[in-house]
């Protein structure tokens, strides 16, 4: 269970057709596709902020979610996959089996 369901690496990138603003530990996102407003909780916000298209989801979960919330890796990864797939259905995130876009260098400002 858990890790077995993620047989290949999954890369996650933020959609460019959304507007996002962080308020406290939550992120407000408005879809450019249909003007739907989404509120991401603390965990979803961490995933959103780390979704650079170059770091695999499993590494994001290990480095950000497991350490922050002291949760078991398999369970956290399974939950993260379900979460990003749901956001991808709404056009909030882009999912790929290969890296997406250009790598972001440390200290580089996003445009």
Secondary structure, 3 states (H helix, E strand, C coil): CHHHHCCCCCEEEECCCEEEEEECCEEEEEECCCCCEEEECHHHHHHHHHCEEEEEHHHHHHHHHHHHHCCCHHHHHHHHHHHHHHHHHCCCEEEECCCCCCCCCCCCCCC
